Amino acid sequence: MNTAGGAAVQRPRPRPHAERVLVCLSYCGGGTAPFRQWAEALPDDVELALICYPGREARFGTPFARVWTELRDDVVRSVRGLTGRPYILFGHSMGSWVAFETAAELERLGVAPPEALVVSGGVAPHKRRETPRDDVPRSDDSADALVRWMRDLGQVSPAIAAEPELLNIAVDLLRADLAVTESYEFVEGSRVSVPLRVLYGTEDLAPFADVERHWRGLTRGPYQAVELPGGHFYTPEVWSRLPQWCTLPVPGAAAPTR
């Protein structure tokens, strides 16, 4: 496993001469592991780069981000090191908001934005507080409640659930990320200008029609929303094929400049 940027950027299968990079941002309480298998599914001209948030995996000794802007700025620093080649920015669930805010901040800073932004399994950031309370835990919920939520969502594997120490780490990660999302305040009027694709499960929490409509207004560029089989994490087969949806051009988008 090659790492860069203080282990914040991980490349499961380095392809330094690839024409493009797929940069992945994980969900609340997650790490890079669920995305590593994608390295084998990508074409040879695309390299996979996984952003490791503070406090987990190779950055276990780094303190968790305390507020949203700390997490966003940490990710922005990591992604800036990857902008020498055309890149696609992907985020799942909480990662969809991080990806959107990262792309917006890079544009504001005058740094090369992604050739496309792909968000998955996330309601639009300005609508997230309207998700029913019963479906989303809070950082001050009990450990048992957080474990139940992760199990119901399919976010914790049987192997981790069977190991109390690993399960405690999973709860700590989730609690820290929930606290960060609770501090997130969407700035009204925030937009990106890059092509935007939204992926969403047929059985996920919010209606697809609402998700499609709410995300549409967050880009000035081409837009596409795609409904896929399964729940918040789709099905295993669909998840393994998500890299294809990440690397396909968004309809109406200009071909990337090499």
C-alpha positions as CSV (number, residue, x, y, z in Angstrom):
1,M,0.0,0.0,0.0
2,N,1.6,3.3,-1.1
3,T,0.7,6.3,0.9
4,A,1.3,10.0,0.5
5,G,0.5,13.2,2.4
6,G,1.1,11.8,5.9
7,A,-0.8,8.6,4.9
8,A,-3.9,10.7,4.1
9,V,-3.8,9.5,0.4
10,Q,-3.7,5.8,-0.2
11,R,-3.2,4.1,-3.5
12,P,-4.1,0.4,-3.4
13,R,-2.7,-0.1,-6.9
14,P,-0.3,2.7,-7.9
15,R,-0.6,3.8,-11.6
16,P,1.6,6.9,-11.8
17,H,1.3,7.1,-15.6
18,A,-2.5,6.8,-15.6
19,E,-4.3,9.6,-17.3
20,R,-6.9,10.1,-14.6
21,V,-7.4,9.6,-10.9
22,L,-10.5,8.5,-9.1
23,V,-10.5,10.1,-5.6
24,C,-12.8,8.5,-3.0
25,L,-14.2,10.0,0.2
26,S,-15.8,7.6,2.7
27,Y,-19.0,7.7,4.7
28,C,-19.7,8.6,8.3
29,G,-17.7,6.2,10.5
30,G,-16.0,4.6,7.5
31,G,-12.5,4.3,6.2
32,T,-10.8,3.3,2.9
33,A,-11.3,-0.4,3.1
34,P,-14.7,-0.6,1.3
35,F,-13.2,1.1,-1.8
36,R,-9.9,-0.8,-2.1
37,Q,-11.4,-3.6,-4.3
38,W,-12.3,-0.9,-6.9
39,A,-8.6,-0.7,-7.9
40,E,-9.0,-4.0,-9.8
41,A,-12.2,-2.9,-11.5
42,L,-10.9,0.4,-12.9
43,P,-9.3,0.6,-16.4
44,D,-5.6,0.8,-16.7
45,D,-5.7,4.6,-17.5
46,V,-7.4,5.4,-14.1
47,E,-5.6,5.3,-10.7
48,L,-7.5,4.9,-7.5
49,A,-6.7,7.3,-4.7
50,L,-8.4,6.9,-1.3
51,I,-8.6,9.7,1.2
52,C,-8.1,8.5,4.8
53,Y,-9.8,10.8,7.3
54,P,-8.0,11.6,10.6
55,G,-8.3,9.1,13.4
56,R,-8.5,5.9,11.5
57,E,-6.4,3.2,9.7
58,A,-3.0,4.7,8.7
59,R,-3.9,7.9,10.6
60,F,-5.1,6.2,13.7
61,G,-2.8,8.3,15.9
62,T,-4.1,11.6,14.4
63,P,-6.8,13.3,16.4
64,F,-10.3,13.2,14.9
65,A,-11.5,16.4,13.2
66,R,-13.6,18.3,15.8
67,V,-15.7,20.4,13.4
68,W,-16.8,20.2,9.8
69,T,-14.3,22.8,8.5
70,E,-11.4,20.9,10.0
71,L,-12.4,17.8,8.1
72,R,-13.1,19.7,4.9
73,D,-9.7,21.5,5.0
74,D,-7.9,18.3,5.8
75,V,-9.5,16.7,2.7
76,V,-8.8,19.8,0.5
77,R,-5.1,19.6,1.4
78,S,-5.0,16.0,0.4
79,V,-6.8,16.5,-2.9
80,R,-4.7,19.5,-3.8
81,G,-1.8,17.1,-4.1
82,L,-3.6,15.0,-6.7
83,T,-4.6,17.8,-9.1
84,G,-1.7,17.4,-11.4
85,R,-3.8,15.0,-13.5
86,P,-7.5,15.1,-14.4
87,Y,-9.4,13.6,-11.5
88,I,-12.9,12.6,-10.5
89,L,-14.1,13.3,-7.0
90,F,-16.4,10.6,-5.5
91,G,-18.1,10.6,-2.1
92,H,-20.6,8.2,-0.4
93,S,-23.1,9.3,2.2
94,M,-21.3,11.8,4.4
95,G,-18.6,11.7,1.8
96,S,-21.0,13.2,-0.7
97,W,-21.2,16.4,1.4
98,V,-17.4,16.3,1.9
99,A,-16.9,15.9,-1.9
100,F,-19.3,18.7,-2.7
101,E,-17.7,21.1,-0.2
102,T,-14.2,20.1,-1.3
103,A,-15.0,20.8,-4.9
104,A,-16.5,24.1,-4.0
105,E,-13.5,25.1,-1.9
106,L,-11.0,24.2,-4.6
107,E,-12.9,26.3,-7.1
108,R,-12.9,29.2,-4.6
109,L,-9.1,28.8,-4.1
110,G,-8.5,28.7,-7.9
111,V,-7.2,25.2,-7.7
112,A,-8.0,22.8,-10.6
113,P,-11.4,21.4,-9.8
114,P,-12.4,17.8,-10.6
115,E,-13.5,16.9,-14.1
116,A,-16.6,15.5,-12.5
117,L,-18.2,15.2,-9.1
118,V,-19.9,12.0,-8.3
119,V,-22.0,11.8,-5.1
120,S,-23.6,8.6,-3.8
121,G,-26.1,7.7,-1.1
122,G,-26.5,11.2,0.2
123,V,-29.3,13.7,0.4
124,A,-28.4,17.2,-0.8
125,P,-26.4,19.0,1.9
126,H,-28.9,21.8,2.3
127,K,-31.7,19.2,2.9
128,R,-30.0,16.8,5.2
129,R,-31.6,18.2,8.4
130,E,-35.0,17.3,7.0
131,T,-34.2,13.5,7.1
132,P,-36.5,11.9,9.7
133,R,-34.7,11.9,13.1
134,D,-35.4,8.2,13.7
135,D,-33.3,7.3,10.7
136,V,-30.1,9.2,11.7
137,P,-28.3,8.7,15.0
138,R,-26.7,11.5,17.0
139,S,-23.2,11.7,18.4
140,D,-24.5,11.5,22.0
141,D,-26.6,8.4,21.4
142,S,-25.6,5.3,23.4
143,A,-23.1,2.8,22.1
144,D,-25.8,0.2,21.8
145,A,-27.9,2.5,19.6
146,L,-25.0,3.3,17.3
147,V,-24.1,-0.4,16.9
148,R,-27.8,-1.2,16.1
149,W,-27.8,1.6,13.5
150,M,-24.6,0.4,11.9
151,R,-25.9,-3.2,11.8
152,D,-29.2,-2.2,10.3
153,L,-27.5,-0.2,7.6
154,G,-25.0,-2.9,6.8
155,Q,-22.0,-0.8,7.9
156,V,-20.4,-3.2,10.3
157,S,-19.2,-6.6,9.3
158,P,-19.9,-9.8,11.3
159,A,-16.2,-10.0,12.0
160,I,-16.0,-6.6,13.6
161,A,-19.3,-7.1,15.5
162,A,-17.8,-10.3,17.0
163,E,-14.7,-8.5,18.4
164,P,-15.6,-6.1,21.3
165,E,-12.4,-4.0,20.8
166,L,-12.9,-3.5,17.1
167,L,-16.6,-2.7,17.7
168,N,-15.6,-0.1,20.2
169,I,-13.3,1.5,17.6
170,A,-16.1,1.5,15.1
171,V,-18.4,3.2,17.6
172,D,-15.7,5.8,18.3
173,L,-15.3,6.5,14.6
174,L,-19.0,6.9,14.0
175,R,-19.5,9.1,17.1
176,A,-16.7,11.4,16.0
177,D,-17.9,11.7,12.4
178,L,-21.5,12.3,13.6
179,A,-20.2,15.2,15.8
180,V,-18.5,16.6,12.7
181,T,-21.6,16.4,10.6
182,E,-23.7,18.0,13.3
183,S,-21.4,21.1,13.1
184,Y,-21.9,21.3,9.3
185,E,-23.7,24.5,8.1
186,F,-24.5,24.6,4.4
187,V,-23.8,28.1,3.0
188,E,-26.9,29.2,1.1
189,G,-26.0,29.8,-2.5
190,S,-23.1,27.4,-2.6
191,R,-22.6,25.8,-6.0
192,V,-20.0,24.0,-8.1
193,S,-19.5,24.5,-11.8
194,V,-18.3,20.9,-12.6
195,P,-20.4,18.1,-14.0
196,L,-22.4,16.4,-11.2
197,R,-23.7,12.8,-11.1
198,V,-25.9,11.6,-8.3
199,L,-26.2,7.9,-7.5
200,Y,-28.9,6.7,-5.1
201,G,-30.4,3.3,-4.0
202,T,-34.0,2.4,-4.7
203,E,-34.5,1.4,-1.1
204,D,-32.5,4.2,0.6
205,L,-34.0,6.5,3.2
206,A,-35.2,9.5,1.1
207,P,-37.3,9.3,-2.1
208,F,-35.2,9.4,-5.2
209,A,-37.3,12.1,-6.8
210,D,-36.5,14.4,-3.9
211,V,-32.8,13.6,-3.9
212,E,-32.6,14.2,-7.7
213,R,-34.4,17.5,-7.5
214,H,-32.5,18.8,-4.5
215,W,-29.0,18.0,-5.9
216,R,-29.8,19.4,-9.3
217,G,-29.5,23.0,-8.2
218,L,-26.1,22.6,-6.7
219,T,-24.1,22.7,-10.0
220,R,-23.9,25.1,-12.9
221,G,-22.6,22.3,-15.1
222,P,-24.2,19.1,-16.6
223,Y,-26.2,17.0,-14.2
224,Q,-27.4,13.4,-14.1
225,A,-29.1,11.4,-11.4
226,V,-29.2,7.6,-11.5
227,E,-31.3,5.2,-9.3
228,L,-29.6,1.9,-8.6
229,P,-30.8,-1.3,-6.9
230,G,-30.5,-1.8,-3.2
231,G,-30.4,0.3,0.0
232,H,-27.9,2.8,1.4
233,F,-25.0,0.6,0.3
234,Y,-26.8,-0.8,-2.7
235,T,-26.2,-4.5,-3.3
236,P,-22.7,-6.1,-3.2
237,E,-22.8,-6.4,-7.0
238,V,-23.9,-2.8,-7.6
239,W,-21.2,-1.5,-5.1
240,S,-18.5,-3.4,-7.0
241,R,-19.7,-1.7,-10.3
242,L,-19.8,1.8,-8.9
243,P,-16.4,2.7,-10.4
244,Q,-18.0,2.4,-13.8
245,W,-20.5,5.1,-12.9
246,C,-17.7,7.2,-11.6
247,T,-15.6,7.1,-14.7
248,L,-18.4,7.4,-17.3
249,P,-18.7,11.0,-18.7
250,V,-21.7,12.9,-17.4
251,P,-24.0,13.5,-20.4
252,G,-23.4,16.9,-21.8
253,A,-20.0,17.3,-20.2
254,A,-17.1,18.3,-22.5
255,A,-14.3,15.8,-23.0
256,P,-11.5,16.3,-20.4
257,T,-8.5,18.2,-21.6
258,R,-5.2,16.2,-21.3
